Amino acid sequence: MGAVTAQQLTKTYNGKTNALESVTFDVPEGGAFALLGGRDSGKSTLVRLLSGLLHPSRGTCSILQLDPFKQPEKVHRLCGVLLPSAKMYQTMTGQENLHFFGRAAGMRMDDLQTRSTELMKDLGIWEARGELVQTYSTSMRQRLSLARALLLRPRVLLLDEPDDGLDPEGTTAVFALLRGLRREEGVTLFVCTRQPRVAQRLCERFALLHSGRLTAMGSLSELSQAAGCVARARFHLALEDSLPGWQDKGRGYWEKEIQNPAQMPQLLREVIEAGHAVYEARLLRPSLEDAYVRLEEKEAGQ
């Protein structure tokens, strides 16, 4: 059963401007899917449609086969949402905020006490539970917002820029918690981000959103192939040494594109047999950022 789906989903403003145009995808339960796009690509509009905050102009979307606009209460019991626009009460403490929103959602106080404590500890903000939110750093506020989204133990998480404002400590805590939720509880992750590194750390399938249209979708391997990205061999030699036919990357590093990672052992043997001292040999596989940049360039050039 699809956990998050869209079929020809379109959102038009003022009757003529398409923020989203005929977007179609299907994320299975327990999956981790990232939607990559720059500013004004339509990512936030899509999350608002999936969470029932907006009504589609055309097409449909669903969360666990529920229509988020027609059945918002059922969807919100099963789905946690993290939006940059979601604000906490500044003159309440972090713990008071979680208790307020949990009670508003119908949680029992004993369950709420246990759950809020657990989440604040996991996210590294337990020590600040009694401090006013207005004194929190940006990273702490983002972690508190995620704790709020997780209060009801959702089966699906919609995350719009989950790393926004996080410091290194917060990033580590948030990513560890999200990966653990998927691994241990089968929570479905739907991540919207402009950062390929975030998408690659959390997800296994990806789609590219450009000006409201999906331009590519697939695994890292599939997107790399579509973008024409291949693996590269990188060797580190003495500064005075050189490798004819290889790219000089400076400081003794030389690179060469290879079609198959299995070529690495043979390449290394050839370089050593040619009399070169190899201080380091690395296989550089295409990253999601490599594929994303290349595909965006292709889209912009059309």
C-alpha positions as CSV (number, residue, x, y, z in Angstrom):
1,M,0.0,0.0,0.0
2,G,1.3,3.4,-0.9
3,A,2.0,5.6,2.1
4,V,2.4,8.8,0.2
5,T,1.0,9.2,-3.3
6,A,0.2,11.8,-5.9
7,Q,-1.5,11.4,-9.2
8,Q,-1.3,14.3,-11.7
9,L,-1.3,16.7,-8.7
10,T,-1.5,20.3,-9.8
11,K,-1.8,23.5,-7.9
12,T,-2.6,26.7,-9.7
13,Y,-2.7,30.2,-8.2
14,N,-4.7,33.1,-9.7
15,G,-6.0,30.7,-12.3
16,K,-2.8,30.8,-14.3
17,T,0.4,30.2,-12.3
18,N,1.2,26.6,-11.7
19,A,3.1,26.0,-8.5
20,L,2.9,22.3,-9.2
21,E,2.1,20.7,-12.5
22,S,1.0,17.0,-13.0
23,V,3.2,15.6,-10.3
24,T,2.9,11.8,-9.9
25,F,4.7,9.5,-7.5
26,D,4.1,6.6,-5.0
27,V,6.1,6.1,-1.9
28,P,5.6,2.6,-0.3
29,E,5.1,2.2,3.5
30,G,8.4,2.2,5.3
31,G,10.2,3.9,2.3
32,A,12.4,6.9,2.4
33,F,11.8,9.3,-0.4
34,A,13.4,12.7,-1.0
35,L,12.1,15.5,-3.2
36,L,15.0,17.8,-4.3
37,G,14.5,21.3,-5.6
38,G,15.7,24.8,-5.3
39,R,13.7,27.7,-3.9
40,D,10.3,28.3,-5.6
41,S,10.4,24.8,-7.1
42,G,7.1,23.8,-5.4
43,K,8.4,21.7,-2.5
44,S,6.6,23.5,0.2
45,T,3.4,23.7,-1.8
46,L,3.5,19.9,-2.2
47,V,4.0,19.3,1.6
48,R,1.0,21.7,2.3
49,L,-1.1,19.7,-0.2
50,L,-0.1,16.4,1.4
51,S,-0.9,17.7,4.9
52,G,-4.3,19.1,3.9
53,L,-3.4,22.8,4.3
54,L,-4.0,23.4,0.6
55,H,-6.6,22.0,-1.9
56,P,-5.3,20.7,-5.3
57,S,-6.5,22.5,-8.4
58,R,-6.3,19.2,-10.2
59,G,-5.3,15.6,-9.5
60,T,-5.2,13.8,-6.2
61,C,-2.9,12.9,-3.3
62,S,-3.2,10.7,-0.3
63,I,-1.5,9.6,3.0
64,L,-2.1,5.9,3.7
65,Q,-5.0,6.0,1.2
66,L,-6.6,8.9,3.0
67,D,-7.4,12.2,1.3
68,P,-5.7,14.9,3.4
69,F,-8.1,17.7,2.4
70,K,-11.3,15.7,3.0
71,Q,-10.1,13.7,6.0
72,P,-7.5,16.0,7.7
73,E,-8.2,14.7,11.3
74,K,-7.5,11.0,10.3
75,V,-4.4,12.1,8.3
76,H,-3.0,14.1,11.2
77,R,-3.4,11.2,13.6
78,L,-1.2,9.1,11.3
79,C,1.1,11.7,9.8
80,G,3.7,14.1,11.4
81,V,4.5,17.3,9.6
82,L,7.6,19.5,9.9
83,L,7.2,22.9,8.2
84,P,9.5,25.9,8.4
85,S,6.3,28.0,9.1
86,A,5.3,25.9,12.2
87,K,5.8,28.1,15.2
88,M,6.0,27.4,18.9
89,Y,4.7,29.7,21.7
90,Q,7.7,31.8,22.5
91,T,6.6,32.7,26.1
92,M,6.1,29.0,27.0
93,T,8.9,26.5,27.9
94,G,9.8,23.8,25.5
95,Q,8.1,21.2,27.6
96,E,5.0,23.3,28.0
97,N,4.8,23.6,24.3
98,L,4.9,19.9,23.8
99,H,2.3,19.3,26.5
100,F,0.0,21.9,25.0
101,F,0.1,20.5,21.5
102,G,-0.1,16.9,22.8
103,R,-3.2,17.7,24.9
104,A,-4.8,19.5,21.9
105,A,-4.3,16.3,19.9
106,G,-6.0,14.3,22.6
107,M,-3.1,12.6,24.3
108,R,-3.4,11.4,27.9
109,M,-1.1,13.3,30.3
110,D,0.8,10.2,31.4
111,D,1.5,9.2,27.8
112,L,2.4,12.8,26.9
113,Q,4.8,13.1,29.8
114,T,6.6,9.9,28.8
115,R,6.7,10.7,25.1
116,S,7.8,14.3,25.4
117,T,10.6,13.4,27.8
118,E,11.8,10.6,25.4
119,L,11.8,12.9,22.4
120,M,13.5,15.8,24.1
121,K,16.3,13.5,25.4
122,D,16.7,11.9,21.9
123,L,17.0,15.3,20.3
124,G,19.4,16.7,22.8
125,I,17.1,19.5,24.2
126,W,16.1,17.9,27.5
127,E,18.3,20.1,29.6
128,A,16.5,23.1,28.1
129,R,13.0,21.8,28.8
130,G,12.2,24.4,31.4
131,E,13.5,27.4,29.5
132,L,11.3,29.7,27.4
133,V,11.4,29.0,23.7
134,Q,12.3,32.6,23.0
135,T,15.7,31.8,24.5
136,Y,16.3,28.8,22.3
137,S,18.8,28.8,19.5
138,T,17.5,28.2,15.9
139,S,18.8,24.7,16.1
140,M,17.0,24.0,19.4
141,R,13.7,25.4,18.0
142,Q,14.0,23.1,14.9
143,R,14.5,20.1,17.1
144,L,11.5,21.1,19.3
145,S,9.4,21.4,16.2
146,L,10.4,17.9,15.1
147,A,9.5,16.6,18.6
148,R,6.1,18.1,18.2
149,A,5.7,16.4,14.8
150,L,6.6,13.1,16.5
151,L,4.4,13.2,19.6
152,L,1.6,11.0,18.2
153,R,4.1,8.3,17.0
154,P,3.2,8.9,13.3
155,R,3.5,6.2,10.6
156,V,4.4,8.9,8.0
157,L,6.6,11.9,8.4
158,L,6.5,14.9,6.0
159,L,9.6,16.9,6.4
160,D,10.2,20.2,4.7
161,E,13.9,21.2,5.0
162,P,14.5,19.1,8.1
163,D,18.0,20.4,8.5
164,D,17.1,24.1,8.4
165,G,19.0,26.0,11.0
166,L,20.5,22.9,12.6
167,D,24.0,23.1,14.1
168,P,26.3,20.0,13.9
169,E,25.1,18.6,17.2
170,G,21.4,19.0,16.1
171,T,22.0,17.5,12.7
172,T,23.6,14.4,14.3
173,A,20.7,14.0,16.8
174,V,17.9,14.6,14.2
175,F,19.4,12.3,11.5
176,A,20.0,9.5,14.0
177,L,16.5,9.7,15.3
178,L,14.9,9.7,11.8
179,R,17.0,6.8,10.7
180,G,16.1,4.9,13.9
181,L,12.4,5.6,13.4
182,R,12.5,4.1,10.0
183,R,14.6,1.1,10.9
184,E,12.9,0.2,14.2
185,E,9.3,1.4,13.6
186,G,8.9,1.3,9.9
187,V,8.1,5.0,9.7
188,T,7.8,6.4,6.1
189,L,10.0,9.4,5.4
190,F,9.0,12.0,2.8
191,V,11.8,14.6,2.8
192,C,11.7,17.9,0.8
193,T,15.1,19.6,0.7
194,R,17.3,21.8,-1.5
195,Q,20.4,20.0,-0.1
196,P,21.4,16.8,-1.9
197,R,23.6,15.7,1.0
198,V,20.6,15.7,3.3
199,A,18.5,13.7,0.9
200,Q,21.4,11.1,0.4
201,R,21.9,10.7,4.1
202,L,18.2,10.0,4.8
203,C,16.7,8.4,1.7
204,E,17.1,5.8,-1.0
205,R,14.9,7.1,-3.7
206,F,14.7,10.6,-5.1
207,A,12.8,12.9,-7.4
208,L,13.9,16.3,-8.8
209,L,11.4,19.1,-8.8
210,H,12.0,22.0,-11.2
211,S,9.6,24.9,-11.5
212,G,6.7,22.7,-10.3
213,R,7.5,19.7,-12.6
214,L,9.1,16.4,-11.8
215,T,12.1,16.1,-14.1
216,A,13.7,12.9,-12.9
217,M,13.0,10.1,-10.4
218,G,14.9,7.0,-9.2
219,S,17.7,5.6,-7.1
220,L,21.1,7.2,-6.9
221,S,22.4,4.7,-9.5
222,E,19.5,5.5,-11.8
223,L,19.8,9.3,-11.5
224,S,23.6,9.1,-12.0
225,Q,23.1,7.1,-15.2
226,A,20.5,9.5,-16.4
227,A,22.9,12.4,-15.7
228,G,25.9,10.7,-17.3
229,C,27.8,10.7,-14.1
230,V,30.4,7.9,-13.7
231,A,32.8,6.7,-11.1
232,R,36.3,8.2,-10.9
233,A,39.6,6.8,-9.8
234,R,41.7,9.1,-7.7
235,F,45.4,8.5,-7.0
236,H,47.7,10.5,-4.8
237,L,51.3,10.6,-6.0
238,A,54.5,12.5,-5.2
239,L,54.2,16.2,-6.1
240,E,56.8,15.9,-8.8
241,D,55.1,12.9,-10.4
242,S,52.4,12.9,-13.1
243,L,50.0,10.5,-14.9
244,P,49.7,11.1,-18.6
245,G,46.0,11.0,-19.7
246,W,44.7,11.7,-16.2
247,Q,43.3,14.9,-14.8
248,D,45.6,16.9,-12.6
249,K,43.6,17.9,-9.5
250,G,46.6,19.6,-7.8
251,R,48.7,18.8,-4.8
252,G,49.6,15.4,-6.2
253,Y,46.1,14.2,-6.9
254,W,45.2,12.7,-10.3
255,E,41.7,11.5,-11.4
256,K,40.3,9.5,-14.3
257,E,36.7,8.5,-15.2
258,I,36.0,4.8,-15.2
259,Q,33.0,3.0,-16.5
260,N,33.1,0.1,-14.0
261,P,34.4,0.2,-10.4
262,A,35.9,-3.2,-11.0
263,Q,38.6,-1.5,-13.1
264,M,40.2,-0.1,-9.9
265,P,42.5,-3.0,-9.0
266,Q,43.9,-3.3,-12.6
267,L,44.4,0.5,-12.8
268,L,46.3,0.4,-9.5
269,R,48.5,-2.4,-10.7
270,E,49.3,-0.6,-14.0
271,V,50.2,2.6,-12.2
272,I,52.5,0.9,-9.7
273,E,54.1,-1.3,-12.5
274,A,54.8,1.9,-14.4
275,G,57.1,3.0,-11.5
276,H,54.8,5.4,-9.7
277,A,54.6,5.5,-5.9
278,V,50.9,5.6,-4.9
279,Y,50.3,7.1,-1.5
280,E,46.5,6.8,-1.7
281,A,44.0,5.2,-4.1
282,R,40.3,6.0,-3.9
283,L,37.2,5.1,-5.8
284,L,35.0,8.1,-6.1
285,R,31.4,7.1,-6.8
286,P,28.9,9.7,-8.1
287,S,27.1,11.5,-5.3
288,L,23.5,12.6,-5.5
289,E,24.9,16.2,-5.7
290,D,26.8,15.3,-8.8
291,A,23.7,13.9,-10.5
292,Y,21.5,16.7,-9.3
293,V,23.8,19.4,-10.5
294,R,24.2,17.7,-13.9
295,L,20.5,17.1,-14.4
296,E,19.6,20.7,-13.3
297,E,22.1,22.0,-15.9
298,K,20.4,19.9,-18.5
299,E,17.0,21.1,-17.5
300,A,18.1,24.8,-17.5
301,G,19.7,24.3,-21.0
302,Q,16.5,23.1,-22.6
